[in-house]
Every structure is written in C-alpha cells, then in structure tokens.
Amino acid sequence: MGIYDRQYSRQSMGGFGRRGGLGAGFSANTWLMIINIGVFVLMAMNQTAARTLGEYGHFSTHHVIWHSGGGLEFWRFLTFQFLHADIWHIFFNMLGLYMFGSMVEQHLGSRRYLAFYLTCGVFGGLMYFILNVLGTVLLSMGMKQVPVLLFTNVKTPLIGASAGVFGVIMACAYIAPNVVVQLIFPPIPMRLKIMAYAYVGLALANLIFGGNNAGGDAAHIGGAIAGYFFIRHAHLLRDFFDVFSNSRKGTKSRARVSRIDPPRSSPARPQAASRPSDQEVDRILAKVRAEGLQSLSVEEKETLRRATDSSRSAGRG
C-alpha cells in the first residue's frame, strides 16, 4: 500500500475537512466555539456569574498594572478572549472561527492551533495595552493633543475573541490565498487574501482616525500581526503549553545519543536500508493527523519522502 493510499494520510495532508481533535470527537476549533458560547449563555442567564466573570475576566490597563490591589493580573490576557458584549458580538466572532478556524487547525494540528489562536489573542491585548499606556504617559507629560489612536482611558474594558479571529483570518490568507469566499456584507465573492488584508486595513483606518471602537481595533491589529508572523514561524509555538515540563528535553537527549552512536546502514543492501518500514510510516502519518505537518522533524519528513519514492518506483503510488 502506497503512502497516499492510506485514508488518514489523505485526510491529514490536504483539504479543509474535519480532523481529529482534543477530545470527545471534537476539534480544538469546535471546543473554542463551545467554550465561548457556553460562557456567553452562562452570563446571559445568571447575573451573578455575569458580574463575576465580567469583573475578573475583562482586560484593561488599569487592572493589569495599576489595580488598587497592587497585583499584576496577567491572566486577563487570556480570559478576555472568552467574554462577549452581546449576541451580535459573539455571532460574528464565532462565524469567523467556524468559517476559517478548521483550515488553520488542519495546517498546524490541534495543539499548535490552540497555541496559535490564544497567542494571537494575547498579542491583541498587548497592542491595546501598549497604545493605551503610551497615550496615558504622553497625557501625563502635558501633551495637549494626544493622537487619537493612543486612547487614554486606562479603565476601558477589552473583551471578545476578535483578536484571535483576526489572527486566524491572516493565517488563512497565507495557507490558501486564492480560495474564493462569499462575504455576508457586502454580498460579493472575494479571494481570501484580499478579504483578510481589507479587514485589517479597515481596522487600521478606524484606529488611526479615531473610530468608536479604537481599543477593539487595536486588538484586531495586534492579533493580525501575530497571525501573520506565527503562521510563518509556527515552530515557535511548540512550547506554549510547557508550564511544568520542557518538551525539548527528550528531543535533545535523542539528538545527543544520535551524534554519539549514529545508525549504521548495510552496504550490501542499500535499497532495503533506504526504504522505511510500514510501521514507521504509519507512526509518522498518525503524528501528522494529530499535530499537523509542521510537527514533523527533518528526519521524519525525509522518511515520508523516501517512503513515497519507494512506492512510486514500485508502481504503487
């Protein structure tokens, strides 16, 4: 059986269909939508929960560094991404995740996609924070006319998933730039790349010229910049969840052993040595399905290439 004859290989290495997720048969993108909608419904149905989650979950410069309690509340860089103001706010954000999130998850793998999405949201909060602090500092120094993009109210709350969604859209513009999508407003077809940059351009214009959602647009720009960068450097996301352990420790150990005792190939049977076993190919393809192509090491990619070459030379590709 050739490498591309395997069903899970076809599912993992091309197309935009649903793929294995983090649990209960759901993809990471689906879990993000479930959590966002669940939090919104809880807050809509329970006023106490709404007040508590809203107070301790929203992001603002005041709460991060200038809160009266004196603590640095950095968890807000994550929690604000799961709060929404009203039904239309969450509807359009979840629509964006539904339309584009699975494409990025398939490209990165579930775990790395989750790190990518949350990182874009964090950078959205960071852009909001930087502009807000800069505006406040200039105002305190006596500047009479602070540029409108440097908003000065340190207590203005920031909530919503749109920073992460903007990052996802920018990632799609890199993965499939020429895919045509049908916009809701205006109702016209447009290439994904053009749509992504148009959205970012509108957010930037609104920020520069002082629209009524300057803080939100600052987060949109921050998320878009992060999405543009990290989809091109996804290897930087590998340690996002390394809180209690170092995932690279085992890799370094294996690399050290490999340098000390390199594998020997038999000169008498070069063809047999160059052809990887079916078990090894199956293991690598299962890893692709779970974590995406970019999770593979150089050696694993070379193994897949040799397996494909062997299948084609044998007339089984």
N, C-alpha and C positions, 0 to 999 in steps of 0.2 A: 504494500500500500504506500503510495507516494505521500509526501508531507502535506500537499494541498488537497488530498483525498479525505483527510480526517475532518469530520464535521466541525469539531470545535476549533480547528485551525481556520476554517472558512469564516466562522462566526467572529473570531477574535481579531483577524488580520485585515478585515475590510468591511465596509458597510456601516450603517448607522443604527443597527438593530439593538435590541436589549441584550445585556450581557450579565454575567454573574455579579452579584452584589455582596454586601457586607453581612447579610443575614436575612432569614425569613423569606428568601427568594426575591428580595428587593435590591435594586441597585443603590449605590450611595446617593445618586441624584434623587431617587424616589424617597429615600429616608430624609433627605434635606427638605423636600417638599412636605412630607408628613409632619416633621417636627415644626416647621414654620406654621403650617395650617393648624396643627394641634395647639400651639401656643396662642395663636390668634383666637381660636374658638374658646379656649380657657379664659382668656382675658375678656372676651365679649360676654361670657356667661357668668363670670364671678368678679365682682367689683373689687373684692379684697385682693384677689390674685392680680387683677389689672394694676392696682396701685402698687403692689409689692414688686411685680416684675418690671413695671414701668420705672419705678424709682431706682431699683438696684440693677436694672439691665440696660438702660439707655446710656449713650455715650455723650459726654460733654467735657470740655477742657476743665471746667470747674471741678467736676467730680474726679477727674484723673489725677490732677496735681494740686488743686487749690481747695480741696474739700476741707470743711471745718474740722473734720475728724483727724486730719493730718496724714491719712493713709494714701498710698498710691493705688488706685482702684483700676489696675490694668486689665482685669477680666472684662471690662466694658468693651475692649477692642473686639471681643468675640460675641458677647451677649447681645449687643445692639443689633447684630445681623439677623436676629430671630424675632424682632419686635416690629409691628406694623401699626400705622395710624388708623387705617380704615379699610374697608373691603376692596376699594379700587387700588389702594397701595399694595396690598398683598396679591391681588389678582394679577396685576401686570408683572410683578416680580416673579410669581410662580409660573406665569405663562412663559416668561423668558427662560426659566430653568427647564420647563417642560419641552420647549422647542429646541434648545441648544445644549442643555447640560449633558444629555446622554452621548452626544457626539464627542465631547471633550473627555467624558469618563471612559469611553471606549478607546480613545487615543492614549490616555495616561494610565488607565487602570483605576479601580475603585479607591484604593487607599490614597494614591497620589492625587487623584482628582479631588478628594475631600480636602487634602492639604492645600491644593491649588485654590480651591474655592474660598476656604477660610483665610488664606494668605491675602487674596485679593480684597476681601472684606477688611482685614486688618490694615492694609495699605490705604483703603478708603478712609478709615478712621484716622490714620496717621496724616493724610493730606489735609483733612478737616482740622486736625489738631495744629499742624504747622501754620496754616494760614490764619487760624484763629489766634494763636499765640503771637505771631508776627504783627497782626493788626492791633492786638492789645498792647504790645510793647511800644509800637510806634505812637499809639494814642497816649500812653503814659509819659512818653518823652516830649509831649507837647505838640505833635503834628496835628494841625487843624483839619486837614483834609486827607484822611486815610483812604487809599484805593478801595473801591467797592468790593473787590474780591477778597480783601483782608477784613472779614467781618469781625466785629469787636465784642460781641456779647458772649462771654465765656460760659453762660448757663444755657445757651440754645441747645436743646437736645437733638441728637442724631440717632435715628432708628431706621431699620429697613435692610433688606437683602440686596439692594440695587448695586452696591459696590462690587459684591461677588458676582452678580449677574453681568455687569459691565465687563468684568474680567473674563467671564465665560464667553461672552459675545466676541471679545477681542481674540480669544483663543480659537474660536470657530473661523474667524477671518483668516487665521494662519493655517488651520487644518484643511479647510475646504473653501478657499476664497471665491471660487466661481460658482458655487451652488446658489441657485436662484430661490429666494424665499418670497412669500406673498405677505406684504405688510397689511396690518389692520388699518392704520391711518398714517399716510394716505393709502388707499387700497390699490397698490401697484406692485408688480413684481420687481425685485431688485437683487443684484448679486450680494452675497453675504459680506464680502469685503467692503463694498461701497456702503451698505447699510451700517456696518459697525463703525466705520470712520465718520459717517454722517451723524450718528448718535453721539459720538464723542465730541464732534465739532459743535453740535447744538449745546451740549452740557458746558463746554468750554466758553462758548459765547455767552451763555446765561450767567456763568460765573464772572466773566470779565466785565460784563455790562450791568451787573447788579440785579439779576432776576430775583424773584420772590423765594427761591429755594437755593440760595448761594451755598449754604452748608451742605445740602444734599448733593449739589453738583460738584462740590469739592471732593466728596466721597466718590462720586461717579468717576471723576478724572483719576483719582488715586487708584481705584480698582482697575480701571482700564490700563493704566501704565503698568501695574503689577501683572495683569493678564498678558499684556504684550511681551513683557520680559520673561516671565516664568514659563510660558508655553514654549519658548525657545531655549530655556535653560532648566528643564524640568528635573534634571538630576539634583538641583539644589533643594528640592522638596523632600528628599528621601528621609531626612532626619527630623521632619516636622513633629512627629509623634514620639521622638526619643526623649521622654521625660525621666524615666527610671533606668534606662539602659542605653548602650551605644550599639546601634545596629551594624556599625562598620567594624567592630572589634573582631567578629568572626571572619569577616572578609579579609582583614589584614593578616590574621593568623593563617588563613588558607593561602594567601599570596606569599607569605614568608615560607611556608612549607614547600610551595611550588618552586620557589627560587632555589631552595636547598636541594630538593630531590626532584628534578624535572622528569616528566613522564618520558619513557623510552619507547621508541617505535621500532618495530621489527623490520630490518632492511630486506628480509626475504619476502615479505608480503605487504608491500606498500599500499595496495588497493584496500586490503582488509583494515589496515591501520587508519586510512583516511575516511572510511565510512563509519559514522557513528551508529550505535545500537538503536533499535526501535524504542527501547526503554528510555534512553537518554533523550531522544527526540520527543517522546510523549511527555516526559517530565518538563522539558523546556516549553512545549506548547501549552501545558497546563498552567505554567507560570505566566505566559503571555495572556492567557484568558483571565487569570486572577488579577494581574498587576499591570498589564499593558506592555507593549513592545519596548518602551523605554526603560523597563525594569531589568532588561537582559544585560548581562555583562558582554564584553567583547568576545570572550571565548564561547559563550552561548550563542551569540549571533553567528559566529564562524561555524559552529556545529550545525545550525539550521541551514546555513549556506551549503555546507558540504553534503548534508542530507538531501537537499533539493537537487544539487548537481548529480549526486549518485542516482537518484530516482529518474532524472531526465535522461542520463546516459544509458540507463537500463530500459528506457522506453515506458516508464511507468508514471511520468509526470502528468 
